[in-house]
């Protein structure tokens, strides 16, 4: 991410800088591992949310991920990323709600999200 983009991201309503490419690559890999039942449309929605996060547009990512989850309620990667997006917006309670939903789908991913929530202020 360029220094100008980082500066713009850090000034976006006082939020932390956007995800770096090093943070996003594993998210895309995680999504591709889910494989079964994830359509190209859903992968495109998820990819769009990841790209939106890279630009520190957390609200847009939340909206996209919520749509993806409405279409496919068991989409684990989308739940995890939604929880992380809520954290970036400073909405810890909403992230905890996502954690509870994710716990029903995938305990390991839910535990990973809970760890991130626990680290947040």
N, CA, C and O atoms as CSV, one atom per row, in Angstrom:
chain,resi,resn,atom,element,x,y,z
A,1,UNK,N,N,0.846,-1.160,0.000
A,1,UNK,CA,C,0.000,0.000,0.000
A,1,UNK,C,C,0.895,1.227,0.000
A,1,UNK,O,O,1.861,1.289,0.760
A,2,UNK,N,N,0.589,2.192,-0.832
A,2,UNK,CA,C,1.398,3.401,-0.910
A,2,UNK,C,C,1.264,4.216,0.363
A,2,UNK,O,O,0.305,4.053,1.117
A,3,UNK,N,N,2.225,5.092,0.598
A,3,UNK,CA,C,2.165,5.910,1.812
A,3,UNK,C,C,0.968,6.845,1.779
A,3,UNK,O,O,0.388,7.141,2.824
A,4,UNK,N,N,0.586,7.319,0.589
A,4,UNK,CA,C,-0.596,8.177,0.479
A,4,UNK,C,C,-1.860,7.412,0.838
A,4,UNK,O,O,-2.742,7.936,1.518
A,5,UNK,N,N,-1.942,6.164,0.376
A,5,UNK,CA,C,-3.114,5.343,0.697
A,5,UNK,C,C,-3.168,5.037,2.182
A,5,UNK,O,O,-4.243,5.039,2.783
A,6,UNK,N,N,-1.994,4.771,2.785
A,6,UNK,CA,C,-1.962,4.517,4.230
A,6,UNK,C,C,-2.402,5.746,5.006
A,6,UNK,O,O,-3.146,5.647,5.982
A,7,UNK,N,N,-1.936,6.901,4.562
A,7,UNK,CA,C,-2.313,8.137,5.251
A,7,UNK,C,C,-3.814,8.372,5.139
A,7,UNK,O,O,-4.463,8.754,6.113
A,8,UNK,N,N,-4.363,8.143,3.948
A,8,UNK,CA,C,-5.809,8.319,3.757
A,8,UNK,C,C,-6.576,7.321,4.603
A,8,UNK,O,O,-7.585,7.668,5.217
A,9,UNK,N,N,-6.100,6.077,4.638
A,9,UNK,CA,C,-6.785,5.040,5.407
A,9,UNK,C,C,-6.736,5.347,6.899
A,9,UNK,O,O,-7.723,5.148,7.607
A,10,UNK,N,N,-5.604,5.826,7.373
A,10,UNK,CA,C,-5.492,6.087,8.805
A,10,UNK,C,C,-6.352,7.267,9.219
A,10,UNK,O,O,-6.740,7.371,10.383
A,11,UNK,N,N,-6.651,8.149,8.290
A,11,UNK,CA,C,-7.488,9.292,8.613
A,11,UNK,C,C,-8.971,9.026,8.441
A,11,UNK,O,O,-9.786,9.884,8.782
A,12,UNK,N,N,-9.338,7.897,7.937
A,12,UNK,CA,C,-10.737,7.554,7.677
A,12,UNK,C,C,-11.456,7.333,8.995
A,12,UNK,O,O,-11.412,6.238,9.554
A,13,UNK,N,N,-12.108,8.354,9.485
A,13,UNK,CA,C,-12.863,8.330,10.738
A,13,UNK,C,C,-12.060,7.724,11.893
A,13,UNK,O,O,-12.619,7.066,12.770
A,14,UNK,N,N,-10.741,7.956,11.881
A,14,UNK,CA,C,-9.915,7.517,12.991
A,14,UNK,C,C,-9.665,6.021,13.040
A,14,UNK,O,O,-9.216,5.507,14.065
A,15,UNK,N,N,-9.945,5.313,11.956
A,15,UNK,CA,C,-9.754,3.863,11.946
A,15,UNK,C,C,-8.305,3.520,11.668
A,15,UNK,O,O,-7.528,4.346,11.189
A,16,UNK,N,N,-7.967,2.297,11.975
A,16,UNK,CA,C,-6.623,1.800,11.696
A,16,UNK,C,C,-6.438,1.713,10.181
A,16,UNK,O,O,-7.419,1.682,9.438
A,17,UNK,N,N,-5.178,1.675,9.717
A,17,UNK,CA,C,-4.947,1.514,8.283
A,17,UNK,C,C,-5.616,0.247,7.755
A,17,UNK,O,O,-5.871,-0.699,8.501
A,18,UNK,N,N,-5.889,0.252,6.470
A,18,UNK,CA,C,-6.535,-0.896,5.831
A,18,UNK,C,C,-5.640,-2.123,5.907
A,18,UNK,O,O,-4.456,-2.036,6.232
A,19,UNK,N,N,-6.231,-3.257,5.601
A,19,UNK,CA,C,-5.466,-4.496,5.564
A,19,UNK,C,C,-4.353,-4.378,4.526
A,19,UNK,O,O,-4.542,-3.791,3.461
A,20,UNK,N,N,-3.204,-4.936,4.848
A,20,UNK,CA,C,-2.105,-4.977,3.892
A,20,UNK,C,C,-2.296,-6.193,2.988
A,20,UNK,O,O,-3.118,-7.066,3.268
A,21,UNK,N,N,-1.535,-6.238,1.914
A,21,UNK,CA,C,-1.610,-7.395,1.019
A,21,UNK,C,C,-1.213,-8.668,1.758
A,21,UNK,O,O,-1.741,-9.740,1.461
A,22,UNK,N,N,-0.289,-8.571,2.719
A,22,UNK,CA,C,0.120,-9.751,3.488
A,22,UNK,C,C,-1.021,-10.276,4.348
A,22,UNK,O,O,-1.091,-11.475,4.616
A,23,UNK,N,N,-1.915,-9.391,4.782
A,23,UNK,CA,C,-3.060,-9.825,5.574
A,23,UNK,C,C,-4.164,-10.384,4.688
A,23,UNK,O,O,-4.880,-11.298,5.097
A,24,UNK,N,N,-4.311,-9.849,3.483
A,24,UNK,CA,C,-5.413,-10.223,2.606
A,24,UNK,C,C,-5.168,-11.550,1.906
A,24,UNK,O,O,-6.106,-12.325,1.718
A,25,UNK,N,N,-3.938,-11.826,1.517
A,25,UNK,CA,C,-3.652,-13.065,0.788
A,25,UNK,C,C,-4.149,-14.303,1.525
A,25,UNK,O,O,-4.763,-15.169,0.901
A,26,UNK,N,N,-3.905,-14.418,2.837
A,26,UNK,CA,C,-4.436,-15.602,3.528
A,26,UNK,C,C,-5.960,-15.653,3.533
A,26,UNK,O,O,-6.541,-16.738,3.526
A,27,UNK,N,N,-6.612,-14.493,3.544
A,27,UNK,CA,C,-8.069,-14.474,3.518
A,27,UNK,C,C,-8.592,-15.064,2.218
A,27,UNK,O,O,-9.553,-15.833,2.217
A,28,UNK,N,N,-7.956,-14.699,1.117
A,28,UNK,CA,C,-8.378,-15.239,-0.176
A,28,UNK,C,C,-8.084,-16.729,-0.262
A,28,UNK,O,O,-8.872,-17.487,-0.827
A,29,UNK,N,N,-6.949,-17.153,0.297
A,29,UNK,CA,C,-6.618,-18.584,0.300
A,29,UNK,C,C,-7.621,-19.350,1.145
A,29,UNK,O,O,-8.057,-20.435,0.759
A,30,UNK,N,N,-7.990,-18.801,2.293
A,30,UNK,CA,C,-8.953,-19.462,3.171
A,30,UNK,C,C,-10.266,-19.652,2.437
A,30,UNK,O,O,-10.887,-20.711,2.530
A,31,UNK,N,N,-10.690,-18.631,1.709
A,31,UNK,CA,C,-11.931,-18.727,0.959
A,31,UNK,C,C,-11.847,-19.829,-0.087
A,31,UNK,O,O,-12.805,-20.581,-0.267
A,32,UNK,N,N,-10.725,-19.934,-0.774
A,32,UNK,CA,C,-10.617,-20.941,-1.829
A,32,UNK,C,C,-10.587,-22.352,-1.252
A,32,UNK,O,O,-10.958,-23.298,-1.947
A,33,UNK,N,N,-10.161,-22.523,-0.010
A,33,UNK,CA,C,-10.138,-23.837,0.613
A,33,UNK,C,C,-11.531,-24.342,0.946
A,33,UNK,O,O,-11.757,-25.551,1.007
A,34,UNK,N,N,-12.474,-23.421,1.163
A,34,UNK,CA,C,-13.822,-23.862,1.515
A,34,UNK,C,C,-14.426,-24.689,0.388
A,34,UNK,O,O,-15.130,-25.671,0.626
A,35,UNK,N,N,-14.140,-24.277,-0.834
A,35,UNK,CA,C,-14.508,-25.067,-1.998
A,35,UNK,C,C,-15.950,-25.470,-2.114
A,35,UNK,O,O,-16.722,-24.792,-2.793
A,36,UNK,N,N,-16.336,-26.530,-1.489
A,36,UNK,CA,C,-17.657,-27.122,-1.670
A,36,UNK,C,C,-18.787,-26.141,-1.434
A,36,UNK,O,O,-18.912,-25.552,-0.361
A,37,UNK,N,N,-19.603,-25.980,-2.458
A,37,UNK,CA,C,-20.802,-25.173,-2.319
A,37,UNK,C,C,-20.595,-23.677,-2.443
A,37,UNK,O,O,-21.561,-22.924,-2.313
A,38,UNK,N,N,-19.386,-23.216,-2.688
A,38,UNK,CA,C,-19.140,-21.784,-2.831
A,38,UNK,C,C,-19.117,-21.466,-4.325
A,38,UNK,O,O,-18.205,-21.867,-5.048
A,39,UNK,N,N,-20.129,-20.745,-4.766
A,39,UNK,CA,C,-20.244,-20.433,-6.188
A,39,UNK,C,C,-19.262,-19.337,-6.586
A,39,UNK,O,O,-18.692,-18.657,-5.733
A,40,UNK,N,N,-19.076,-19.181,-7.877
A,40,UNK,CA,C,-18.224,-18.111,-8.389
A,40,UNK,C,C,-18.785,-16.753,-7.978
A,40,UNK,O,O,-18.028,-15.828,-7.682
A,41,UNK,N,N,-20.109,-16.634,-7.960
A,41,UNK,CA,C,-20.754,-15.391,-7.542
A,41,UNK,C,C,-20.387,-15.062,-6.097
A,41,UNK,O,O,-20.057,-13.919,-5.779
A,42,UNK,N,N,-20.447,-16.068,-5.227
A,42,UNK,CA,C,-20.128,-15.845,-3.823
A,42,UNK,C,C,-18.647,-15.504,-3.651
A,42,UNK,O,O,-18.296,-14.642,-2.845
A,43,UNK,N,N,-17.791,-16.170,-4.397
A,43,UNK,CA,C,-16.356,-15.849,-4.332
A,43,UNK,C,C,-16.112,-14.420,-4.804
A,43,UNK,O,O,-15.265,-13.717,-4.252
A,44,UNK,N,N,-16.854,-13.990,-5.826
A,44,UNK,CA,C,-16.711,-12.618,-6.309
A,44,UNK,C,C,-17.166,-11.615,-5.242
A,44,UNK,O,O,-16.530,-10.578,-5.053
A,45,UNK,N,N,-18.253,-11.922,-4.555
A,45,UNK,CA,C,-18.710,-11.047,-3.480
A,45,UNK,C,C,-17.654,-10.967,-2.378
A,45,UNK,O,O,-17.343,-9.885,-1.880
A,46,UNK,N,N,-17.114,-12.110,-2.008
A,46,UNK,CA,C,-16.095,-12.163,-0.963
A,46,UNK,C,C,-14.858,-11.383,-1.398
A,46,UNK,O,O,-14.306,-10.598,-0.628
A,47,UNK,N,N,-14.432,-11.605,-2.632
A,47,UNK,CA,C,-13.274,-10.882,-3.162
A,47,UNK,C,C,-13.510,-9.383,-3.185
A,47,UNK,O,O,-12.603,-8.598,-2.906
A,48,UNK,N,N,-14.746,-8.985,-3.524
A,48,UNK,CA,C,-15.093,-7.567,-3.496
A,48,UNK,C,C,-15.002,-7.000,-2.091
A,48,UNK,O,O,-14.543,-5.874,-1.899
A,49,UNK,N,N,-15.437,-7.774,-1.109
A,49,UNK,CA,C,-15.349,-7.329,0.287
A,49,UNK,C,C,-13.893,-7.179,0.710
A,49,UNK,O,O,-13.538,-6.215,1.389
A,50,UNK,N,N,-13.050,-8.128,0.311
A,50,UNK,CA,C,-11.626,-8.051,0.644
A,50,UNK,C,C,-11.009,-6.810,0.006
A,50,UNK,O,O,-10.247,-6.091,0.653
A,51,UNK,N,N,-11.336,-6.558,-1.259
A,51,UNK,CA,C,-10.807,-5.370,-1.937
A,51,UNK,C,C,-11.287,-4.091,-1.251
A,51,UNK,O,O,-10.534,-3.124,-1.137
A,52,UNK,N,N,-12.521,-4.089,-0.802
A,52,UNK,CA,C,-13.068,-2.930,-0.098
A,52,UNK,C,C,-12.318,-2.715,1.219
A,52,UNK,O,O,-12.026,-1.579,1.592
A,53,UNK,N,N,-12.012,-3.796,1.912
A,53,UNK,CA,C,-11.249,-3.682,3.156
A,53,UNK,C,C,-9.857,-3.122,2.906
A,53,UNK,O,O,-9.341,-2.352,3.716
A,54,UNK,N,N,-9.250,-3.506,1.789
A,54,UNK,CA,C,-7.920,-2.998,1.471
A,54,UNK,C,C,-7.949,-1.486,1.319
A,54,UNK,O,O,-6.928,-0.830,1.530
A,55,UNK,N,N,-9.084,-0.924,0.962
A,55,UNK,CA,C,-9.220,0.521,0.801
A,55,UNK,C,C,-9.781,1.175,2.066
A,55,UNK,O,O,-10.168,2.344,2.048
A,56,UNK,N,N,-9.820,0.419,3.156
A,56,UNK,CA,C,-10.306,0.911,4.463
A,56,UNK,C,C,-11.757,1.376,4.389
A,56,UNK,O,O,-12.151,2.297,5.104
A,57,UNK,N,N,-12.545,0.750,3.534
A,57,UNK,CA,C,-13.966,1.076,3.415
A,57,UNK,C,C,-14.751,-0.021,4.136
A,57,UNK,O,O,-15.429,-0.835,3.510
A,58,UNK,N,N,-14.643,-0.022,5.458
A,58,UNK,CA,C,-15.169,-1.107,6.276
A,58,UNK,C,C,-16.685,-1.241,6.190
A,58,UNK,O,O,-17.214,-2.353,6.177
A,59,UNK,N,N,-17.383,-0.108,6.130
A,59,UNK,CA,C,-18.845,-0.156,6.025
A,59,UNK,C,C,-19.300,-0.857,4.758
A,59,UNK,O,O,-20.263,-1.624,4.779
A,60,UNK,N,N,-18.610,-0.597,3.652
A,60,UNK,CA,C,-18.938,-1.265,2.390
A,60,UNK,C,C,-18.672,-2.754,2.459
A,60,UNK,O,O,-19.433,-3.558,1.920
A,61,UNK,N,N,-17.588,-3.116,3.124
A,61,UNK,CA,C,-17.263,-4.540,3.286
A,61,UNK,C,C,-18.325,-5.229,4.130
A,61,UNK,O,O,-18.737,-6.345,3.816
A,62,UNK,N,N,-18.772,-4.571,5.201
A,62,UNK,CA,C,-19.812,-5.141,6.064
A,62,UNK,C,C,-21.069,-5.406,5.246
A,62,UNK,O,O,-21.654,-6.486,5.339
A,63,UNK,N,N,-21.484,-4.441,4.456
A,63,UNK,CA,C,-22.705,-4.608,3.654
A,63,UNK,C,C,-22.572,-5.774,2.676
A,63,UNK,O,O,-23.497,-6.573,2.529
A,64,UNK,N,N,-21.428,-5.870,2.011
A,64,UNK,CA,C,-21.205,-6.958,1.050
A,64,UNK,C,C,-21.186,-8.312,1.747
A,64,UNK,O,O,-21.786,-9.270,1.260
A,65,UNK,N,N,-20.509,-8.395,2.873
A,65,UNK,CA,C,-20.426,-9.667,3.601
A,65,UNK,C,C,-21.780,-10.073,4.169
A,65,UNK,O,O,-22.112,-11.258,4.189
A,66,UNK,N,N,-22.558,-9.109,4.627
A,66,UNK,CA,C,-23.899,-9.435,5.120
A,66,UNK,C,C,-24.771,-9.992,3.991
A,66,UNK,O,O,-25.544,-10.926,4.208
A,67,UNK,N,N,-24.648,-9.423,2.790
A,67,UNK,CA,C,-25.389,-9.964,1.630
A,67,UNK,C,C,-24.942,-11.384,1.334
A,67,UNK,O,O,-25.768,-12.262,1.086
A,68,UNK,N,N,-23.637,-11.609,1.361
A,68,UNK,CA,C,-23.105,-12.952,1.081
A,68,UNK,C,C,-23.639,-13.960,2.099
A,68,UNK,O,O,-23.995,-15.081,1.735
A,69,UNK,N,N,-23.696,-13.568,3.359
A,69,UNK,CA,C,-24.178,-14.475,4.402
A,69,UNK,C,C,-25.675,-14.711,4.280
A,69,UNK,O,O,-26.153,-15.801,4.591
A,70,UNK,N,N,-26.427,-13.700,3.829
A,70,UNK,CA,C,-27.868,-13.918,3.597
A,70,UNK,C,C,-28.089,-14.957,2.502
A,70,UNK,O,O,-29.002,-15.778,2.589
A,71,UNK,N,N,-27.243,-14.914,1.467
A,71,UNK,CA,C,-27.366,-15.863,0.364
A,71,UNK,C,C,-26.875,-17.246,0.783
A,71,UNK,O,O,-27.483,-18.257,0.432
A,72,UNK,N,N,-25.783,-17.288,1.529
A,72,UNK,CA,C,-25.190,-18.565,1.959
A,72,UNK,C,C,-24.845,-18.470,3.447
A,72,UNK,O,O,-23.718,-18.124,3.801
A,73,UNK,N,N,-25.809,-18.776,4.317
A,73,UNK,CA,C,-25.622,-18.602,5.761
A,73,UNK,C,C,-24.480,-19.408,6.382
A,73,UNK,O,O,-24.025,-19.079,7.477
A,74,UNK,N,N,-24.011,-20.453,5.707
A,74,UNK,CA,C,-22.923,-21.262,6.259
A,74,UNK,C,C,-21.556,-20.906,5.661
A,74,UNK,O,O,-20.626,-21.710,5.725
A,75,UNK,N,N,-21.433,-19.724,5.087
A,75,UNK,CA,C,-20.192,-19.279,4.457
A,75,UNK,C,C,-19.225,-18.821,5.558
A,75,UNK,O,O,-19.247,-17.662,5.971
A,76,UNK,N,N,-18.391,-19.735,6.020
A,76,UNK,CA,C,-17.516,-19.525,7.172
A,76,UNK,C,C,-16.574,-18.339,6.969
A,76,UNK,O,O,-16.467,-17.483,7.847
A,77,UNK,N,N,-15.894,-18.276,5.833
A,77,UNK,CA,C,-14.928,-17.201,5.599
A,77,UNK,C,C,-15.605,-15.832,5.636
A,77,UNK,O,O,-15.025,-14.868,6.135
A,78,UNK,N,N,-16.824,-15.741,5.114
A,78,UNK,CA,C,-17.545,-14.467,5.128
A,78,UNK,C,C,-17.907,-14.065,6.554
A,78,UNK,O,O,-17.833,-12.887,6.904
A,79,UNK,N,N,-18.295,-15.031,7.375
A,79,UNK,CA,C,-18.590,-14.731,8.783
A,79,UNK,C,C,-17.338,-14.198,9.488
A,79,UNK,O,O,-17.391,-13.185,10.185
A,80,UNK,N,N,-16.223,-14.887,9.298
A,80,UNK,CA,C,-14.990,-14.480,9.958
A,80,UNK,C,C,-14.598,-13.065,9.544
A,80,UNK,O,O,-14.260,-12.232,10.385
A,81,UNK,N,N,-14.646,-12.805,8.247
A,81,UNK,CA,C,-14.255,-11.493,7.747
A,81,UNK,C,C,-15.237,-10.418,8.197
A,81,UNK,O,O,-14.834,-9.278,8.431
A,82,UNK,N,N,-16.511,-10.757,8.321
A,82,UNK,CA,C,-17.495,-9.804,8.835
A,82,UNK,C,C,-17.150,-9.434,10.279
A,82,UNK,O,O,-17.188,-8.260,10.647
A,83,UNK,N,N,-16.822,-10.416,11.077
A,83,UNK,CA,C,-16.418,-10.130,12.455
A,83,UNK,C,C,-15.211,-9.216,12.518
A,83,UNK,O,O,-15.177,-8.282,13.318
A,84,UNK,N,N,-14.217,-9.479,11.678
A,84,UNK,CA,C,-13.025,-8.631,11.637
A,84,UNK,C,C,-13.362,-7.221,11.160
A,84,UNK,O,O,-12.787,-6.244,11.639
A,85,UNK,N,N,-14.289,-7.122,10.222
A,85,UNK,CA,C,-14.706,-5.802,9.729
A,85,UNK,C,C,-15.374,-5.004,10.839
A,85,UNK,O,O,-15.108,-3.814,11.009
A,86,UNK,N,N,-16.248,-5.672,11.596
A,86,UNK,CA,C,-16.888,-4.980,12.718
A,86,UNK,C,C,-15.825,-4.504,13.716
A,86,UNK,O,O,-15.945,-3.411,14.271
A,87,UNK,N,N,-14.792,-5.313,13.945
A,87,UNK,CA,C,-13.719,-4.886,14.844
A,87,UNK,C,C,-13.031,-3.634,14.321
A,87,UNK,O,O,-12.759,-2.708,15.084
A,88,UNK,N,N,-12.750,-3.602,13.023
A,88,UNK,CA,C,-12.095,-2.432,12.431
A,88,UNK,C,C,-12.968,-1.188,12.570
A,88,UNK,O,O,-12.456,-0.069,12.619
A,89,UNK,N,N,-14.267,-1.379,12.633
A,89,UNK,CA,C,-15.192,-0.253,12.825
A,89,UNK,C,C,-15.374,0.092,14.310
A,89,UNK,O,O,-16.085,1.036,14.652
A,90,UNK,N,N,-14.726,-0.681,15.179
A,90,UNK,CA,C,-14.844,-0.431,16.608
A,90,UNK,C,C,-16.127,-0.971,17.218
A,90,UNK,O,O,-16.510,-0.573,18.318
A,91,UNK,N,N,-16.792,-1.874,16.510
A,91,UNK,CA,C,-18.068,-2.453,16.947
A,91,UNK,C,C,-17.839,-3.840,17.549
A,91,UNK,O,O,-18.183,-4.858,16.949
A,92,UNK,N,N,-17.255,-3.856,18.738
A,92,UNK,CA,C,-16.891,-5.119,19.378
A,92,UNK,C,C,-18.117,-5.992,19.660
A,92,UNK,O,O,-18.052,-7.211,19.498
A,93,UNK,N,N,-19.233,-5.385,20.079
A,93,UNK,CA,C,-20.442,-6.162,20.374
A,93,UNK,C,C,-20.973,-6.860,19.121
A,93,UNK,O,O,-21.419,-8.006,19.189
A,94,UNK,N,N,-20.925,-6.177,17.987
A,94,UNK,CA,C,-21.376,-6.791,16.734
A,94,UNK,C,C,-20.418,-7.902,16.321
A,94,UNK,O,O,-20.848,-8.926,15.791
A,95,UNK,N,N,-19.131,-7.706,16.560
A,95,UNK,CA,C,-18.148,-8.760,16.264
A,95,UNK,C,C,-18.416,-9.986,17.134
A,95,UNK,O,O,-18.279,-11.118,16.671
A,96,UNK,N,N,-18.796,-9.764,18.384
A,96,UNK,CA,C,-19.115,-10.886,19.271
A,96,UNK,C,C,-20.363,-11.637,18.797
A,96,UNK,O,O,-20.440,-12.858,18.933
A,97,UNK,N,N,-21.335,-10.913,18.244
A,97,UNK,CA,C,-22.520,-11.590,17.698
A,97,UNK,C,C,-22.132,-12.482,16.520
A,97,UNK,O,O,-22.629,-13.600,16.383
A,98,UNK,N,N,-21.240,-11.975,15.676
A,98,UNK,CA,C,-20.756,-12.780,14.550
A,98,UNK,C,C,-20.012,-14.004,15.079
A,98,UNK,O,O,-20.166,-15.106,14.553
A,99,UNK,N,N,-19.211,-13.804,16.113
A,99,UNK,CA,C,-18.490,-14.923,16.730
A,99,UNK,C,C,-19.463,-16.022,17.157
A,99,UNK,O,O,-19.215,-17.201,16.908
A,100,UNK,N,N,-20.568,-15.639,17.799
A,100,UNK,CA,C,-21.543,-16.633,18.258
A,100,UNK,C,C,-22.147,-17.399,17.084
A,100,UNK,O,O,-22.363,-18.607,17.178
A,101,UNK,N,N,-22.421,-16.703,15.978
A,101,UNK,CA,C,-22.934,-17.383,14.785
A,101,UNK,C,C,-21.873,-18.309,14.200
A,101,UNK,O,O,-22.173,-19.435,13.803
A,102,UNK,N,N,-20.646,-17.836,14.149
A,102,UNK,CA,C,-19.546,-18.615,13.575
A,102,UNK,C,C,-19.249,-19.855,14.411
A,102,UNK,O,O,-18.853,-20.890,13.875
A,103,UNK,N,N,-19.438,-19.750,15.713
A,103,UNK,CA,C,-19.199,-20.887,16.605
A,103,UNK,C,C,-20.061,-22.088,16.226
A,103,UNK,O,O,-19.648,-23.232,16.415
A,104,UNK,N,N,-21.253,-21.835,15.694
A,104,UNK,CA,C,-22.160,-22.908,15.262
A,104,UNK,C,C,-21.676,-23.566,13.964
A,104,UNK,O,O,-22.063,-24.690,13.644
A,105,UNK,N,N,-20.818,-22.844,13.220
A,105,UNK,CA,C,-20.385,-23.330,11.906
A,105,UNK,C,C,-18.993,-23.961,11.925
A,105,UNK,O,O,-18.767,-25.007,11.317
A,106,UNK,N,N,-18.069,-23.319,12.627
A,106,UNK,CA,C,-16.673,-23.764,12.584
A,106,UNK,C,C,-15.962,-23.282,13.845
A,106,UNK,O,O,-15.625,-22.105,13.965
A,107,UNK,N,N,-15.738,-24.196,14.777
A,107,UNK,CA,C,-15.164,-23.827,16.081
A,107,UNK,C,C,-13.775,-23.217,15.945
A,107,UNK,O,O,-13.461,-22.249,16.638
A,108,UNK,N,N,-12.942,-23.759,15.072
A,108,UNK,CA,C,-11.578,-23.232,14.930
A,108,UNK,C,C,-11.603,-21.790,14.441
A,108,UNK,O,O,-10.919,-20.932,14.998
A,109,UNK,N,N,-12.388,-21.521,13.401
A,109,UNK,CA,C,-12.474,-20.147,12.891
A,109,UNK,C,C,-13.085,-19.217,13.936
A,109,UNK,O,O,-12.675,-18.064,14.075
A,110,UNK,N,N,-14.073,-19.738,14.670
A,110,UNK,CA,C,-14.692,-18.936,15.725
A,110,UNK,C,C,-13.666,-18.610,16.813
A,110,UNK,O,O,-13.616,-17.485,17.309
A,111,UNK,N,N,-12.853,-19.598,17.178
A,111,UNK,CA,C,-11.813,-19.361,18.186
A,111,UNK,C,C,-10.807,-18.325,17.698
A,111,UNK,O,O,-10.365,-17.475,18.471
A,112,UNK,N,N,-10.442,-18.392,16.413
A,112,UNK,CA,C,-9.522,-17.402,15.846
A,112,UNK,C,C,-10.128,-15.999,15.914
A,112,UNK,O,O,-9.441,-15.039,16.263
A,113,UNK,N,N,-11.405,-15.885,15.585
A,113,UNK,CA,C,-12.083,-14.582,15.647
A,113,UNK,C,C,-12.148,-14.099,17.094
A,113,UNK,O,O,-11.899,-12.926,17.371
A,114,UNK,N,N,-12.480,-14.992,18.004
A,114,UNK,CA,C,-12.568,-14.610,19.416
A,114,UNK,C,C,-11.231,-14.107,19.936
A,114,UNK,O,O,-11.183,-13.171,20.734
A,115,UNK,N,N,-10.151,-14.722,19.489
A,115,UNK,CA,C,-8.807,-14.260,19.879
A,115,UNK,C,C,-8.578,-12.825,19.413
A,115,UNK,O,O,-8.054,-12.001,20.161
A,116,UNK,N,N,-8.974,-12.529,18.173
A,116,UNK,CA,C,-8.832,-11.174,17.652
A,116,UNK,C,C,-9.703,-10.182,18.425
A,116,UNK,O,O,-9.283,-9.060,18.706
A,117,UNK,N,N,-10.911,-10.607,18.762
A,117,UNK,CA,C,-11.818,-9.754,19.535
A,117,UNK,C,C,-11.205,-9.474,20.904
A,117,UNK,O,O,-11.254,-8.344,21.389
A,118,UNK,N,N,-10.634,-10.492,21.518
A,118,UNK,CA,C,-10.028,-10.348,22.844
A,118,UNK,C,C,-8.856,-9.370,22.818
A,118,UNK,O,O,-8.611,-8.669,23.800
A,119,UNK,N,N,-8.137,-9.320,21.710
A,119,UNK,CA,C,-6.985,-8.417,21.581
A,119,UNK,C,C,-7.414,-6.970,21.373
A,119,UNK,O,O,-6.650,-6.049,21.663
A,120,UNK,N,N,-8.631,-6.763,20.873
A,120,UNK,CA,C,-9.063,-5.403,20.548
A,120,UNK,C,C,-9.365,-4.612,21.805
A,120,UNK,O,O,-9.661,-5.172,22.861
A,121,UNK,N,N,-9.283,-3.300,21.666
A,121,UNK,CA,C,-9.522,-2.407,22.813
A,121,UNK,C,C,-10.976,-2.246,23.110
A,121,UNK,O,O,-11.340,-1.529,24.042
